[in-house]
Amino acid sequence: QEVYYNTHHFFLSSRAVYLVVFDFTSLDTGRLQYWLQSIAVRADMAPVLLVGTHIDLKSYTPVVLEEASRKLAGLRQTFPNVICCVPVSTKSGRGIDDLRNRLLDVTLKQEFVPEQIPLRYVA
């Protein structure tokens, strides 16, 4: 994947809602910062939802959650377009409904959502 990092910026747009997904049990703020900075520079305040995965693992403890929350609070101060952080388990499905609801809520608030697009763009 790192080979393609240089091309990712071609696909970033301000007319989007971004999900930045990371492993909650081994939070790499440097990598998160890279993606948040890329979005901020190329997508001009497009909303971002952080999605922390692996909350079903034994290593997801209250201590890990507290430390991650502290680090994520710092990132949210630096990147005001980060709307929230949603912890999920793709294994058990825990948190998926919350993610779906938050994503829908944020997306429907975007001014470009009601715009009509030519059918040939989606066909």
C-alpha positions in Angstrom: 0.0 0.0 0.0 2.8 2.4 0.8 3.9 2.3 -2.9 0.6 4.0 -3.8 0.7 6.8 -1.2 1.9 9.3 -3.8 -1.3 8.7 -5.9 -3.9 8.9 -3.1 -4.1 12.7 -3.2 -5.5 12.5 -6.7 -8.7 11.1 -5.3 -9.3 13.5 -2.4 -12.1 16.0 -2.9 -13.8 18.6 -0.7 -17.1 17.1 -2.0 -16.8 14.0 0.2 -17.1 12.7 3.7 -14.0 10.7 4.9 -13.7 7.7 7.1 -10.2 7.3 8.5 -9.9 3.8 9.9 -7.3 2.7 12.4 -6.6 -0.1 14.8 -7.7 1.2 18.3 -5.4 -1.3 20.1 -2.2 0.0 18.4 -2.9 3.6 17.7 -0.3 5.2 15.3 -0.9 8.9 15.5 1.8 9.6 13.0 -0.1 7.6 10.3 -3.4 9.2 11.3 -1.8 12.6 11.2 -0.5 11.9 7.7 -4.0 11.1 6.4 -5.7 13.9 8.2 -3.1 16.4 6.9 -3.6 15.0 3.4 -7.3 15.5 3.6 -7.0 18.9 5.2 -4.7 20.2 2.4 -6.5 18.7 -0.5 -10.1 18.5 0.6 -10.6 21.9 2.3 -12.4 21.1 5.5 -14.3 18.0 4.3 -15.7 16.2 7.3 -13.8 13.3 8.7 -15.0 10.5 11.0 -12.3 8.5 12.7 -13.2 4.8 13.0 -11.3 2.8 15.6 -11.4 -0.9 15.0 -10.6 -4.1 17.0 -12.5 -3.1 20.1 -13.4 -6.8 20.5 -9.8 -7.8 21.3 -8.6 -8.3 24.9 -5.9 -5.7 24.3 -8.7 -3.1 24.1 -8.7 -2.1 27.7 -9.9 1.0 29.6 -6.3 2.1 29.8 -5.9 1.8 26.0 -9.2 3.6 25.5 -8.1 6.4 27.8 -4.7 6.9 26.2 -6.2 6.7 22.7 -8.9 9.3 23.6 -6.2 11.7 24.9 -4.2 11.3 21.7 -7.3 11.7 19.5 -8.3 14.8 21.4 -5.0 16.4 20.4 -5.6 15.4 16.8 -9.1 16.9 16.9 -7.7 20.2 18.1 -5.2 20.3 15.2 -7.8 19.1 12.6 -11.2 20.8 13.3 -12.8 18.9 10.4 -12.7 15.7 12.5 -16.3 15.3 13.5 -16.0 12.3 15.9 -14.3 9.0 16.7 -16.4 5.9 16.6 -15.1 2.6 18.1 -16.3 -0.5 16.2 -15.8 -4.2 16.0 -16.1 -5.7 12.5 -16.1 -9.1 14.1 -19.1 -8.7 16.5 -20.7 -5.7 14.8 -20.5 -3.6 18.0 -20.5 0.1 17.1 -21.5 -0.4 13.5 -25.0 1.0 13.9 -23.6 4.1 15.6 -21.1 4.5 12.8 -23.8 4.2 10.2 -26.0 6.7 12.0 -23.2 9.3 12.4 -22.1 8.8 8.8 -25.6 9.3 7.5 -26.1 12.4 9.8 -22.9 14.0 8.6 -23.4 13.2 5.0 -27.0 14.5 4.8 -25.8 17.9 6.2 -23.4 18.4 3.3 -24.6 21.1 0.9 -23.7 19.1 -2.2 -25.9 16.1 -1.3 -29.2 17.2 -2.8 -27.5 18.1 -6.1 -28.6 16.0 -9.0 -25.9 14.4 -11.1 -26.2 13.0 -14.7 -27.3 9.4 -14.7 -24.4 8.4 -16.9 -22.0 9.3 -14.0 -23.4 6.4 -11.9 -24.4 3.9 -14.6 
